[in-house]
Amino acid sequence: MAQYILNKHRQSAADGGNFEVHNVSTCGHLPDAENRIHIGYYESCGPAKAEAKRKYPGNAADIDGCYHCCRPCHTG
């Protein structure tokens, strides 16, 4: 199982304007430690992204998987 986090800060509009879910174990593009929200430990990014959307329903439409470490969950 891998630890997943959500970036507190929205990406720039040019980069999609999303809040990204990251796999702490495999990502080379993690936000600074103070900008991470712990989501939990999951087998894959799908359940982690779903949990982030459940925890933060006001931002659910803007939560996406990181292109680099959660590509199956990255929608653009």
N, C-alpha and C positions, 0 to 999 in steps of 0.2 A: 504494500500500500504506500502511496505517496502523499505527502503533505501538499495541500493546495492553499493558496492565498488569493486575496482580491486586492488589487491596487486601489487605494483610497482616492487617487487622483485620476480624473478623466484624461484620456489621450487628447492630443490636439485634433482639431477637425480634419487636418490633412492626413492624420493617421487613423481616422475612423471615429474619433470622439467617444470611444467606449471606455468602460472600466474593465480591465482585463483580469482574468483568472490565470494564475501561473502555477506550474509544478515546481516546487522549491528544489527538488532533487535534480532536475534536468535543465532548468532554464538559465541561460546566460544573460537574460534581459530582465532580471528581477528589479522591482522598485526598491528604493532605500528602505531599511528596516522600519523606520517610523511611518512609512506609507503603506504598510502591509496589514491586511485584516485576515486573521486566520479563518479559513473556511472549514478545514477538517482534513481527514485522511480518507482517501478513496482509491479504488482500483484504477479509475480512469477519469478523464476530464469531464465527461458527460454528467455524472452525478455531482461532481464538484461545482460545475457551472449551474446546475439545477438548484443546488443548495444555496449558492450565492444569490440567485434570483429569488428564492424563497425568503431568505433573510433580509433582502433589500428590495422589496417589491416596488418601491418608488423609482428605482433605477433598473428594474428588470429588463426593460427593452434595450438598455444600453450596456448590459453586461455581456462580454464576449470572451472567448478563449484566446490566449496569446498565440500569435502566428507561429512563434518559434518553439514553444513547448507544449501547446495544446491545439495543434493544427486540426485534429478531427473536430474540435469544438469552435474553431475560428470561422466566423461567418462573413467577415469582411469589414 
